[in-house]
Amino acid sequence: MPTSIRLTPEVEQRLDNLAVQTGRTKTFYLREIIERGLEDMEDYYLAANVLERVKKGEEKTFTLNEVEDSLGLAD
């Protein structure tokens, strides 16, 4: 799926320089940046979303003892 983004001139120049110096395409580096960074973004923003729901009382939390009891792991 084609996607377009606008880069600042500084970022565009850095990307151009990297591509020229390494002989790879800008597309290669953009794909790498997205693939490597997406997991971190998912971790952060999905966790922040859950935290917000917990703060609003929309998400239930459990203590370790409650989890152990429910799984039959309590001593």
mmJSON file of the N, C-alpha and C atoms, coordinates in Angstrom:
{"data_MODEL":{"atom_site":{
"group_PDB":["ATOM","ATOM","ATOM","ATOM","ATOM","ATOM","ATOM","ATOM","ATOM","ATOM","ATOM","ATOM","ATOM","ATOM","ATOM","ATOM","ATOM","ATOM","ATOM","ATOM","ATOM","ATOM","ATOM","ATOM","ATOM","ATOM","ATOM","ATOM","ATOM","ATOM","ATOM","ATOM","ATOM","ATOM","ATOM","ATOM","ATOM","ATOM","ATOM","ATOM","ATOM","ATOM","ATOM","ATOM","ATOM","ATOM","ATOM","ATOM","ATOM","ATOM","ATOM","ATOM","ATOM","ATOM","ATOM","ATOM","ATOM","ATOM","ATOM","ATOM","ATOM","ATOM","ATOM","ATOM","ATOM","ATOM","ATOM","ATOM","ATOM","ATOM","ATOM","ATOM","ATOM","ATOM","ATOM","ATOM","ATOM","ATOM","ATOM","ATOM","ATOM","ATOM","ATOM","ATOM","ATOM","ATOM","ATOM","ATOM","ATOM","ATOM","ATOM","ATOM","ATOM","ATOM","ATOM","ATOM","ATOM","ATOM","ATOM","ATOM","ATOM","ATOM","ATOM","ATOM","ATOM","ATOM","ATOM","ATOM","ATOM","ATOM","ATOM","ATOM","ATOM","ATOM","ATOM","ATOM","ATOM","ATOM","ATOM","ATOM","ATOM","ATOM","ATOM","ATOM","ATOM","ATOM","ATOM","ATOM","ATOM","ATOM","ATOM","ATOM","ATOM","ATOM","ATOM","ATOM","ATOM","ATOM","ATOM","ATOM","ATOM","ATOM","ATOM","ATOM","ATOM","ATOM","ATOM","ATOM","ATOM","ATOM","ATOM","ATOM","ATOM","ATOM","ATOM","ATOM","ATOM","ATOM","ATOM","ATOM","ATOM","ATOM","ATOM","ATOM","ATOM","ATOM","ATOM","ATOM","ATOM","ATOM","ATOM","ATOM","ATOM","ATOM","ATOM","ATOM","ATOM","ATOM","ATOM","ATOM","ATOM","ATOM","ATOM","ATOM","ATOM","ATOM","ATOM","ATOM","ATOM","ATOM","ATOM","ATOM","ATOM","ATOM","ATOM","ATOM","ATOM","ATOM","ATOM","ATOM","ATOM","ATOM","ATOM","ATOM","ATOM","ATOM","ATOM","ATOM","ATOM","ATOM","ATOM","ATOM","ATOM","ATOM","ATOM","ATOM","ATOM","ATOM","ATOM","ATOM","ATOM","ATOM","ATOM","ATOM","ATOM"],
"id":[1,2,3,4,5,6,7,8,9,10,11,12,13,14,15,16,17,18,19,20,21,22,23,24,25,26,27,28,29,30,31,32,33,34,35,36,37,38,39,40,41,42,43,44,45,46,47,48,49,50,51,52,53,54,55,56,57,58,59,60,61,62,63,64,65,66,67,68,69,70,71,72,73,74,75,76,77,78,79,80,81,82,83,84,85,86,87,88,89,90,91,92,93,94,95,96,97,98,99,100,101,102,103,104,105,106,107,108,109,110,111,112,113,114,115,116,117,118,119,120,121,122,123,124,125,126,127,128,129,130,131,132,133,134,135,136,137,138,139,140,141,142,143,144,145,146,147,148,149,150,151,152,153,154,155,156,157,158,159,160,161,162,163,164,165,166,167,168,169,170,171,172,173,174,175,176,177,178,179,180,181,182,183,184,185,186,187,188,189,190,191,192,193,194,195,196,197,198,199,200,201,202,203,204,205,206,207,208,209,210,211,212,213,214,215,216,217,218,219,220,221,222,223,224,225],
"type_symbol":["N","C","C","N","C","C","N","C","C","N","C","C","N","C","C","N","C","C","N","C","C","N","C","C","N","C","C","N","C","C","N","C","C","N","C","C","N","C","C","N","C","C","N","C","C","N","C","C","N","C","C","N","C","C","N","C","C","N","C","C","N","C","C","N","C","C","N","C","C","N","C","C","N","C","C","N","C","C","N","C","C","N","C","C","N","C","C","N","C","C","N","C","C","N","C","C","N","C","C","N","C","C","N","C","C","N","C","C","N","C","C","N","C","C","N","C","C","N","C","C","N","C","C","N","C","C","N","C","C","N","C","C","N","C","C","N","C","C","N","C","C","N","C","C","N","C","C","N","C","C","N","C","C","N","C","C","N","C","C","N","C","C","N","C","C","N","C","C","N","C","C","N","C","C","N","C","C","N","C","C","N","C","C","N","C","C","N","C","C","N","C","C","N","C","C","N","C","C","N","C","C","N","C","C","N","C","C","N","C","C","N","C","C","N","C","C","N","C","C","N","C","C","N","C","C"],
"label_atom_id":["N","CA","C","N","CA","C","N","CA","C","N","CA","C","N","CA","C","N","CA","C","N","CA","C","N","CA","C","N","CA","C","N","CA","C","N","CA","C","N","CA","C","N","CA","C","N","CA","C","N","CA","C","N","CA","C","N","CA","C","N","CA","C","N","CA","C","N","CA","C","N","CA","C","N","CA","C","N","CA","C","N","CA","C","N","CA","C","N","CA","C","N","CA","C","N","CA","C","N","CA","C","N","CA","C","N","CA","C","N","CA","C","N","CA","C","N","CA","C","N","CA","C","N","CA","C","N","CA","C","N","CA","C","N","CA","C","N","CA","C","N","CA","C","N","CA","C","N","CA","C","N","CA","C","N","CA","C","N","CA","C","N","CA","C","N","CA","C","N","CA","C","N","CA","C","N","CA","C","N","CA","C","N","CA","C","N","CA","C","N","CA","C","N","CA","C","N","CA","C","N","CA","C","N","CA","C","N","CA","C","N","CA","C","N","CA","C","N","CA","C","N","CA","C","N","CA","C","N","CA","C","N","CA","C","N","CA","C","N","CA","C","N","CA","C","N","CA","C","N","CA","C","N","CA","C","N","CA","C","N","CA","C"],
"label_alt_id":[null,null,null,null,null,null,null,null,null,null,null,null,null,null,null,null,null,null,null,null,null,null,null,null,null,null,null,null,null,null,null,null,null,null,null,null,null,null,null,null,null,null,null,null,null,null,null,null,null,null,null,null,null,null,null,null,null,null,null,null,null,null,null,null,null,null,null,null,null,null,null,null,null,null,null,null,null,null,null,null,null,null,null,null,null,null,null,null,null,null,null,null,null,null,null,null,null,null,null,null,null,null,null,null,null,null,null,null,null,null,null,null,null,null,null,null,null,null,null,null,null,null,null,null,null,null,null,null,null,null,null,null,null,null,null,null,null,null,null,null,null,null,null,null,null,null,null,null,null,null,null,null,null,null,null,null,null,null,null,null,null,null,null,null,null,null,null,null,null,null,null,null,null,null,null,null,null,null,null,null,null,null,null,null,null,null,null,null,null,null,null,null,null,null,null,null,null,null,null,null,null,null,null,null,null,null,null,null,null,null,null,null,null,null,null,null,null,null,null,null,null,null,null,null,null],
"label_comp_id":["MET","MET","MET","PRO","PRO","PRO","THR","THR","THR","SER","SER","SER","ILE","ILE","ILE","ARG","ARG","ARG","LEU","LEU","LEU","THR","THR","THR","PRO","PRO","PRO","GLU","GLU","GLU","VAL","VAL","VAL","GLU","GLU","GLU","GLN","GLN","GLN","ARG","ARG","ARG","LEU","LEU","LEU","ASP","ASP","ASP","ASN","ASN","ASN","LEU","LEU","LEU","ALA","ALA","ALA","VAL","VAL","VAL","GLN","GLN","GLN","THR","THR","THR","GLY","GLY","GLY","ARG","ARG","ARG","THR","THR","THR","LYS","LYS","LYS","THR","THR","THR","PHE","PHE","PHE","TYR","TYR","TYR","LEU","LEU","LEU","ARG","ARG","ARG","GLU","GLU","GLU","ILE","ILE","ILE","ILE","ILE","ILE","GLU","GLU","GLU","ARG","ARG","ARG","GLY","GLY","GLY","LEU","LEU","LEU","GLU","GLU","GLU","ASP","ASP","ASP","MET","MET","MET","GLU","GLU","GLU","ASP","ASP","ASP","TYR","TYR","TYR","TYR","TYR","TYR","LEU","LEU","LEU","ALA","ALA","ALA","ALA","ALA","ALA","ASN","ASN","ASN","VAL","VAL","VAL","LEU","LEU","LEU","GLU","GLU","GLU","ARG","ARG","ARG","VAL","VAL","VAL","LYS","LYS","LYS","LYS","LYS","LYS","GLY","GLY","GLY","GLU","GLU","GLU","GLU","GLU","GLU","LYS","LYS","LYS","THR","THR","THR","PHE","PHE","PHE","THR","THR","THR","LEU","LEU","LEU","ASN","ASN","ASN","GLU","GLU","GLU","VAL","VAL","VAL","GLU","GLU","GLU","ASP","ASP","ASP","SER","SER","SER","LEU","LEU","LEU","GLY","GLY","GLY","LEU","LEU","LEU","ALA","ALA","ALA","ASP","ASP","ASP"],
"label_asym_id":["A","A","A","A","A","A","A","A","A","A","A","A","A","A","A","A","A","A","A","A","A","A","A","A","A","A","A","A","A","A","A","A","A","A","A","A","A","A","A","A","A","A","A","A","A","A","A","A","A","A","A","A","A","A","A","A","A","A","A","A","A","A","A","A","A","A","A","A","A","A","A","A","A","A","A","A","A","A","A","A","A","A","A","A","A","A","A","A","A","A","A","A","A","A","A","A","A","A","A","A","A","A","A","A","A","A","A","A","A","A","A","A","A","A","A","A","A","A","A","A","A","A","A","A","A","A","A","A","A","A","A","A","A","A","A","A","A","A","A","A","A","A","A","A","A","A","A","A","A","A","A","A","A","A","A","A","A","A","A","A","A","A","A","A","A","A","A","A","A","A","A","A","A","A","A","A","A","A","A","A","A","A","A","A","A","A","A","A","A","A","A","A","A","A","A","A","A","A","A","A","A","A","A","A","A","A","A","A","A","A","A","A","A","A","A","A","A","A","A","A","A","A","A","A","A"],
"label_entity_id":["1","1","1","1","1","1","1","1","1","1","1","1","1","1","1","1","1","1","1","1","1","1","1","1","1","1","1","1","1","1","1","1","1","1","1","1","1","1","1","1","1","1","1","1","1","1","1","1","1","1","1","1","1","1","1","1","1","1","1","1","1","1","1","1","1","1","1","1","1","1","1","1","1","1","1","1","1","1","1","1","1","1","1","1","1","1","1","1","1","1","1","1","1","1","1","1","1","1","1","1","1","1","1","1","1","1","1","1","1","1","1","1","1","1","1","1","1","1","1","1","1","1","1","1","1","1","1","1","1","1","1","1","1","1","1","1","1","1","1","1","1","1","1","1","1","1","1","1","1","1","1","1","1","1","1","1","1","1","1","1","1","1","1","1","1","1","1","1","1","1","1","1","1","1","1","1","1","1","1","1","1","1","1","1","1","1","1","1","1","1","1","1","1","1","1","1","1","1","1","1","1","1","1","1","1","1","1","1","1","1","1","1","1","1","1","1","1","1","1","1","1","1","1","1","1"],
"label_seq_id":[1,1,1,2,2,2,3,3,3,4,4,4,5,5,5,6,6,6,7,7,7,8,8,8,9,9,9,10,10,10,11,11,11,12,12,12,13,13,13,14,14,14,15,15,15,16,16,16,17,17,17,18,18,18,19,19,19,20,20,20,21,21,21,22,22,22,23,23,23,24,24,24,25,25,25,26,26,26,27,27,27,28,28,28,29,29,29,30,30,30,31,31,31,32,32,32,33,33,33,34,34,34,35,35,35,36,36,36,37,37,37,38,38,38,39,39,39,40,40,40,41,41,41,42,42,42,43,43,43,44,44,44,45,45,45,46,46,46,47,47,47,48,48,48,49,49,49,50,50,50,51,51,51,52,52,52,53,53,53,54,54,54,55,55,55,56,56,56,57,57,57,58,58,58,59,59,59,60,60,60,61,61,61,62,62,62,63,63,63,64,64,64,65,65,65,66,66,66,67,67,67,68,68,68,69,69,69,70,70,70,71,71,71,72,72,72,73,73,73,74,74,74,75,75,75],
"pdbx_PDB_ins_code":[null,null,null,null,null,null,null,null,null,null,null,null,null,null,null,null,null,null,null,null,null,null,null,null,null,null,null,null,null,null,null,null,null,null,null,null,null,null,null,null,null,null,null,null,null,null,null,null,null,null,null,null,null,null,null,null,null,null,null,null,null,null,null,null,null,null,null,null,null,null,null,null,null,null,null,null,null,null,null,null,null,null,null,null,null,null,null,null,null,null,null,null,null,null,null,null,null,null,null,null,null,null,null,null,null,null,null,null,null,null,null,null,null,null,null,null,null,null,null,null,null,null,null,null,null,null,null,null,null,null,null,null,null,null,null,null,null,null,null,null,null,null,null,null,null,null,null,null,null,null,null,null,null,null,null,null,null,null,null,null,null,null,null,null,null,null,null,null,null,null,null,null,null,null,null,null,null,null,null,null,null,null,null,null,null,null,null,null,null,null,null,null,null,null,null,null,null,null,null,null,null,null,null,null,null,null,null,null,null,null,null,null,null,null,null,null,null,null,null,null,null,null,null,null,null],
"Cartn_x":[0.842,0.0,0.897,0.777,1.58,1.165,2.163,1.939,2.872,2.372,3.194,3.42,4.621,4.924,5.717,5.618,6.426,7.537,8.744,9.9,10.407,10.99,11.613,12.815,13.231,14.404,15.643,15.803,16.956,16.92,15.768,15.64,15.806,15.231,15.367,16.842,17.592,19.011,19.787,19.492,20.169,19.891,18.646,18.268,18.962,19.001,19.712,21.186,21.825,23.243,23.492,22.647,22.792,22.669,21.688,21.476,22.672,23.155,24.296,25.55,25.823,27.037,27.049,25.875,25.813,25.393,24.928,24.494,23.135,22.409,21.059,20.048,18.798,17.762,17.195,16.6,15.913,14.751,14.097,12.986,13.443,14.631,15.169,15.255,15.826,16.005,14.685,13.772,12.469,11.747,11.822,11.199,11.848,13.166,13.888,13.478,13.432,13.065,11.664,10.74,9.357,9.256,9.851,9.751,10.394,11.541,12.223,11.532,10.989,10.369,8.926,8.246,6.834,6.587,7.412,7.231,7.342,8.308,8.45,7.226,6.737,5.557,4.333,4.172,3.05,3.141,4.32,4.506,4.12,4.627,4.398,2.934,2.409,1.078,-0.033,0.12,-0.891,-0.866,0.319,0.424,-0.161,0.114,-0.432,-1.955,-2.489,-3.928,-4.538,-3.908,-4.393,-4.304,-3.201,-3.045,-4.151,-4.485,-5.557,-6.892,-7.147,-8.389,-8.404,-7.251,-7.168,-7.483,-6.905,-7.142,-8.609,-9.295,-10.713,-11.624,-11.033,-11.832,-12.486,-12.014,-12.579,-11.869,-10.755,-9.936,-9.677,-9.962,-9.774,-8.332,-7.8,-6.459,-6.57,-5.551,-5.53,-4.203,-4.251,-3.012,-2.377,-1.111,-0.427,-1.136,-1.555,-2.26,-3.552,-4.296,-5.532,-5.261,-4.219,-3.86,-3.432,-2.582,-2.127,-3.311,-4.222,-5.393,-6.251,-6.494,-7.36,-6.743,-5.422,-4.728,-4.37,-4.753,-4.445,-2.978,-2.284,-0.842,-0.515,-1.516,-1.273,-0.723,0.15,0.721,-0.299],
"Cartn_y":[-1.164,0.0,1.24,2.063,3.286,4.259,4.879,5.865,7.036,8.231,9.43,10.113,10.656,11.462,12.68,13.727,14.923,14.945,15.138,15.219,16.654,17.033,18.351,18.317,19.458,19.476,18.859,19.083,18.528,16.998,16.432,14.972,14.404,15.08,14.641,14.624,15.65,15.714,14.596,14.346,13.271,11.923,11.707,10.466,10.342,11.433,11.447,11.1,11.733,11.48,10.023,9.474,8.083,7.159,7.421,6.585,6.662,7.864,8.039,7.366,7.583,7.052,5.522,4.913,3.457,2.714,3.446,2.803,2.119,2.413,1.864,2.958,2.537,3.516,4.159,5.329,5.987,5.109,4.439,3.552,2.449,1.903,0.867,1.393,2.582,3.128,3.527,4.07,4.413,3.158,2.085,0.825,0.307,0.358,-0.086,0.729,2.039,2.922,2.59,2.403,2.112,0.743,-0.259,-1.604,-1.703,-1.073,-1.132,-0.261,0.852,1.773,1.453,0.727,0.452,-0.334,-1.313,-2.11,-1.235,-0.335,0.573,1.481,1.983,2.848,2.086,0.86,0.04,-0.177,-0.567,-0.8,0.44,1.574,2.802,3.242,3.421,3.999,3.05,1.75,0.817,0.734,0.767,0.773,2.069,3.192,4.472,4.46,3.812,3.702,2.883,1.768,0.935,1.713,2.4,3.189,4.231,4.877,5.873,5.221,4.038,3.321,2.897,2.492,2.126,3.342,4.486,5.712,6.123,5.853,6.196,5.133,4.04,2.965,2.077,2.171,1.384,0.046,-0.136,-1.346,-1.867,-3.137,-3.724,-4.195,-4.032,-4.536,-5.6,-6.423,-7.513,-7.511,-7.847,-7.983,-9.325,-9.478,-10.745,-11.872,-11.606,-12.631,-13.061,-12.114,-12.446,-13.323,-13.011,-13.809,-15.206,-15.283,-16.604,-17.432,-16.822,-17.541,-18.048,-17.2,-17.582,-18.69,-18.761,-19.792,-21.017,-20.989,-22.101,-22.212,-21.094,-21.083,-20.6,-20.223,-19.677,-20.758,-20.346,-21.305,-21.734],
"Cartn_z":[0.0,0.0,0.0,-0.991,-1.036,0.062,0.679,1.727,1.48,1.714,1.523,2.862,3.028,4.205,3.77,4.55,4.308,5.351,4.884,5.772,5.79,6.916,6.954,6.016,5.531,4.649,5.321,6.616,7.325,7.321,7.618,7.643,6.234,5.251,3.853,3.445,3.827,3.495,4.18,5.442,6.166,5.506,5.116,4.451,3.097,2.349,1.065,1.26,2.228,2.49,2.862,3.728,4.129,2.92,2.084,0.906,-0.052,-0.281,-1.192,-0.627,0.641,1.253,1.319,1.409,1.567,0.309,-0.688,-1.925,-1.804,-0.771,-0.609,-0.944,-1.101,-1.438,-0.177,-0.378,0.73,1.195,0.264,0.609,1.549,1.311,2.187,3.62,3.778,5.117,5.765,5.0,5.561,6.044,5.27,5.673,6.958,7.031,8.231,9.464,9.298,10.405,10.9,9.984,10.372,11.033,10.433,10.985,12.365,12.539,13.843,14.888,14.462,15.401,15.73,14.864,15.075,16.354,16.646,17.858,19.108,19.118,20.258,20.385,19.268,19.286,19.772,19.299,19.766,21.268,21.735,23.174,23.971,23.58,24.333,24.278,23.082,22.949,23.397,23.17,23.653,25.178,25.771,27.233,27.8,27.167,27.626,27.546,26.524,26.371,27.499,27.844,28.949,30.259,30.479,31.699,31.823,30.753,30.768,31.118,30.56,30.887,32.361,32.891,34.307,35.164,34.829,35.589,35.573,34.455,34.322,34.933,35.404,35.971,34.931,33.703,32.607,32.426,33.105,32.975,34.378,34.605,35.923,36.067,37.265,37.574,38.659,38.751,39.71,40.452,41.718,42.482,42.132,42.478,42.252,42.988,44.221,44.998,44.317,43.761,43.055,41.84,41.101,39.919,40.339,41.332,41.812,42.296,43.056,43.551,42.396,41.397,40.284,39.427,39.423,38.65,39.488,40.764,41.64,41.976,41.995,42.263,43.66,44.419,45.755,46.671,47.588,48.567,49.573],
"occupancy":[1.0,1.0,1.0,1.0,1.0,1.0,1.0,1.0,1.0,1.0,1.0,1.0,1.0,1.0,1.0,1.0,1.0,1.0,1.0,1.0,1.0,1.0,1.0,1.0,1.0,1.0,1.0,1.0,1.0,1.0,1.0,1.0,1.0,1.0,1.0,1.0,1.0,1.0,1.0,1.0,1.0,1.0,1.0,1.0,1.0,1.0,1.0,1.0,1.0,1.0,1.0,1.0,1.0,1.0,1.0,1.0,1.0,1.0,1.0,1.0,1.0,1.0,1.0,1.0,1.0,1.0,1.0,1.0,1.0,1.0,1.0,1.0,1.0,1.0,1.0,1.0,1.0,1.0,1.0,1.0,1.0,1.0,1.0,1.0,1.0,1.0,1.0,1.0,1.0,1.0,1.0,1.0,1.0,1.0,1.0,1.0,1.0,1.0,1.0,1.0,1.0,1.0,1.0,1.0,1.0,1.0,1.0,1.0,1.0,1.0,1.0,1.0,1.0,1.0,1.0,1.0,1.0,1.0,1.0,1.0,1.0,1.0,1.0,1.0,1.0,1.0,1.0,1.0,1.0,1.0,1.0,1.0,1.0,1.0,1.0,1.0,1.0,1.0,1.0,1.0,1.0,1.0,1.0,1.0,1.0,1.0,1.0,1.0,1.0,1.0,1.0,1.0,1.0,1.0,1.0,1.0,1.0,1.0,1.0,1.0,1.0,1.0,1.0,1.0,1.0,1.0,1.0,1.0,1.0,1.0,1.0,1.0,1.0,1.0,1.0,1.0,1.0,1.0,1.0,1.0,1.0,1.0,1.0,1.0,1.0,1.0,1.0,1.0,1.0,1.0,1.0,1.0,1.0,1.0,1.0,1.0,1.0,1.0,1.0,1.0,1.0,1.0,1.0,1.0,1.0,1.0,1.0,1.0,1.0,1.0,1.0,1.0,1.0,1.0,1.0,1.0,1.0,1.0,1.0,1.0,1.0,1.0,1.0,1.0,1.0],
"B_iso_or_equiv":[0.0,0.0,0.0,0.0,0.0,0.0,0.0,0.0,0.0,0.0,0.0,0.0,0.0,0.0,0.0,0.0,0.0,0.0,0.0,0.0,0.0,0.0,0.0,0.0,0.0,0.0,0.0,0.0,0.0,0.0,0.0,0.0,0.0,0.0,0.0,0.0,0.0,0.0,0.0,0.0,0.0,0.0,0.0,0.0,0.0,0.0,0.0,0.0,0.0,0.0,0.0,0.0,0.0,0.0,0.0,0.0,0.0,0.0,0.0,0.0,0.0,0.0,0.0,0.0,0.0,0.0,0.0,0.0,0.0,0.0,0.0,0.0,0.0,0.0,0.0,0.0,0.0,0.0,0.0,0.0,0.0,0.0,0.0,0.0,0.0,0.0,0.0,0.0,0.0,0.0,0.0,0.0,0.0,0.0,0.0,0.0,0.0,0.0,0.0,0.0,0.0,0.0,0.0,0.0,0.0,0.0,0.0,0.0,0.0,0.0,0.0,0.0,0.0,0.0,0.0,0.0,0.0,0.0,0.0,0.0,0.0,0.0,0.0,0.0,0.0,0.0,0.0,0.0,0.0,0.0,0.0,0.0,0.0,0.0,0.0,0.0,0.0,0.0,0.0,0.0,0.0,0.0,0.0,0.0,0.0,0.0,0.0,0.0,0.0,0.0,0.0,0.0,0.0,0.0,0.0,0.0,0.0,0.0,0.0,0.0,0.0,0.0,0.0,0.0,0.0,0.0,0.0,0.0,0.0,0.0,0.0,0.0,0.0,0.0,0.0,0.0,0.0,0.0,0.0,0.0,0.0,0.0,0.0,0.0,0.0,0.0,0.0,0.0,0.0,0.0,0.0,0.0,0.0,0.0,0.0,0.0,0.0,0.0,0.0,0.0,0.0,0.0,0.0,0.0,0.0,0.0,0.0,0.0,0.0,0.0,0.0,0.0,0.0,0.0,0.0,0.0,0.0,0.0,0.0,0.0,0.0,0.0,0.0,0.0,0.0],
"pdbx_formal_charge":[null,null,null,null,null,null,null,null,null,null,null,null,null,null,null,null,null,null,null,null,null,null,null,null,null,null,null,null,null,null,null,null,null,null,null,null,null,null,null,null,null,null,null,null,null,null,null,null,null,null,null,null,null,null,null,null,null,null,null,null,null,null,null,null,null,null,null,null,null,null,null,null,null,null,null,null,null,null,null,null,null,null,null,null,null,null,null,null,null,null,null,null,null,null,null,null,null,null,null,null,null,null,null,null,null,null,null,null,null,null,null,null,null,null,null,null,null,null,null,null,null,null,null,null,null,null,null,null,null,null,null,null,null,null,null,null,null,null,null,null,null,null,null,null,null,null,null,null,null,null,null,null,null,null,null,null,null,null,null,null,null,null,null,null,null,null,null,null,null,null,null,null,null,null,null,null,null,null,null,null,null,null,null,null,null,null,null,null,null,null,null,null,null,null,null,null,null,null,null,null,null,null,null,null,null,null,null,null,null,null,null,null,null,null,null,null,null,null,null,null,null,null,null,null,null],
"auth_seq_id":[1,1,1,2,2,2,3,3,3,4,4,4,5,5,5,6,6,6,7,7,7,8,8,8,9,9,9,10,10,10,11,11,11,12,12,12,13,13,13,14,14,14,15,15,15,16,16,16,17,17,17,18,18,18,19,19,19,20,20,20,21,21,21,22,22,22,23,23,23,24,24,24,25,25,25,26,26,26,27,27,27,28,28,28,29,29,29,30,30,30,31,31,31,32,32,32,33,33,33,34,34,34,35,35,35,36,36,36,37,37,37,38,38,38,39,39,39,40,40,40,41,41,41,42,42,42,43,43,43,44,44,44,45,45,45,46,46,46,47,47,47,48,48,48,49,49,49,50,50,50,51,51,51,52,52,52,53,53,53,54,54,54,55,55,55,56,56,56,57,57,57,58,58,58,59,59,59,60,60,60,61,61,61,62,62,62,63,63,63,64,64,64,65,65,65,66,66,66,67,67,67,68,68,68,69,69,69,70,70,70,71,71,71,72,72,72,73,73,73,74,74,74,75,75,75],
"auth_comp_id":["MET","MET","MET","PRO","PRO","PRO","THR","THR","THR","SER","SER","SER","ILE","ILE","ILE","ARG","ARG","ARG","LEU","LEU","LEU","THR","THR","THR","PRO","PRO","PRO","GLU","GLU","GLU","VAL","VAL","VAL","GLU","GLU","GLU","GLN","GLN","GLN","ARG","ARG","ARG","LEU","LEU","LEU","ASP","ASP","ASP","ASN","ASN","ASN","LEU","LEU","LEU","ALA","ALA","ALA","VAL","VAL","VAL","GLN","GLN","GLN","THR","THR","THR","GLY","GLY","GLY","ARG","ARG","ARG","THR","THR","THR","LYS","LYS","LYS","THR","THR","THR","PHE","PHE","PHE","TYR","TYR","TYR","LEU","LEU","LEU","ARG","ARG","ARG","GLU","GLU","GLU","ILE","ILE","ILE","ILE","ILE","ILE","GLU","GLU","GLU","ARG","ARG","ARG","GLY","GLY","GLY","LEU","LEU","LEU","GLU","GLU","GLU","ASP","ASP","ASP","MET","MET","MET","GLU","GLU","GLU","ASP","ASP","ASP","TYR","TYR","TYR","TYR","TYR","TYR","LEU","LEU","LEU","ALA","ALA","ALA","ALA","ALA","ALA","ASN","ASN","ASN","VAL","VAL","VAL","LEU","LEU","LEU","GLU","GLU","GLU","ARG","ARG","ARG","VAL","VAL","VAL","LYS","LYS","LYS","LYS","LYS","LYS","GLY","GLY","GLY","GLU","GLU","GLU","GLU","GLU","GLU","LYS","LYS","LYS","THR","THR","THR","PHE","PHE","PHE","THR","THR","THR","LEU","LEU","LEU","ASN","ASN","ASN","GLU","GLU","GLU","VAL","VAL","VAL","GLU","GLU","GLU","ASP","ASP","ASP","SER","SER","SER","LEU","LEU","LEU","GLY","GLY","GLY","LEU","LEU","LEU","ALA","ALA","ALA","ASP","ASP","ASP"],
"auth_asym_id":["A","A","A","A","A","A","A","A","A","A","A","A","A","A","A","A","A","A","A","A","A","A","A","A","A","A","A","A","A","A","A","A","A","A","A","A","A","A","A","A","A","A","A","A","A","A","A","A","A","A","A","A","A","A","A","A","A","A","A","A","A","A","A","A","A","A","A","A","A","A","A","A","A","A","A","A","A","A","A","A","A","A","A","A","A","A","A","A","A","A","A","A","A","A","A","A","A","A","A","A","A","A","A","A","A","A","A","A","A","A","A","A","A","A","A","A","A","A","A","A","A","A","A","A","A","A","A","A","A","A","A","A","A","A","A","A","A","A","A","A","A","A","A","A","A","A","A","A","A","A","A","A","A","A","A","A","A","A","A","A","A","A","A","A","A","A","A","A","A","A","A","A","A","A","A","A","A","A","A","A","A","A","A","A","A","A","A","A","A","A","A","A","A","A","A","A","A","A","A","A","A","A","A","A","A","A","A","A","A","A","A","A","A","A","A","A","A","A","A","A","A","A","A","A","A"],
"auth_atom_id":["N","CA","C","N","CA","C","N","CA","C","N","CA","C","N","CA","C","N","CA","C","N","CA","C","N","CA","C","N","CA","C","N","CA","C","N","CA","C","N","CA","C","N","CA","C","N","CA","C","N","CA","C","N","CA","C","N","CA","C","N","CA","C","N","CA","C","N","CA","C","N","CA","C","N","CA","C","N","CA","C","N","CA","C","N","CA","C","N","CA","C","N","CA","C","N","CA","C","N","CA","C","N","CA","C","N","CA","C","N","CA","C","N","CA","C","N","CA","C","N","CA","C","N","CA","C","N","CA","C","N","CA","C","N","CA","C","N","CA","C","N","CA","C","N","CA","C","N","CA","C","N","CA","C","N","CA","C","N","CA","C","N","CA","C","N","CA","C","N","CA","C","N","CA","C","N","CA","C","N","CA","C","N","CA","C","N","CA","C","N","CA","C","N","CA","C","N","CA","C","N","CA","C","N","CA","C","N","CA","C","N","CA","C","N","CA","C","N","CA","C","N","CA","C","N","CA","C","N","CA","C","N","CA","C","N","CA","C","N","CA","C","N","CA","C","N","CA","C","N","CA","C","N","CA","C","N","CA","C","N","CA","C"],
"pdbx_PDB_model_num":[1,1,1,1,1,1,1,1,1,1,1,1,1,1,1,1,1,1,1,1,1,1,1,1,1,1,1,1,1,1,1,1,1,1,1,1,1,1,1,1,1,1,1,1,1,1,1,1,1,1,1,1,1,1,1,1,1,1,1,1,1,1,1,1,1,1,1,1,1,1,1,1,1,1,1,1,1,1,1,1,1,1,1,1,1,1,1,1,1,1,1,1,1,1,1,1,1,1,1,1,1,1,1,1,1,1,1,1,1,1,1,1,1,1,1,1,1,1,1,1,1,1,1,1,1,1,1,1,1,1,1,1,1,1,1,1,1,1,1,1,1,1,1,1,1,1,1,1,1,1,1,1,1,1,1,1,1,1,1,1,1,1,1,1,1,1,1,1,1,1,1,1,1,1,1,1,1,1,1,1,1,1,1,1,1,1,1,1,1,1,1,1,1,1,1,1,1,1,1,1,1,1,1,1,1,1,1,1,1,1,1,1,1,1,1,1,1,1,1,1,1,1,1,1,1]
}}}
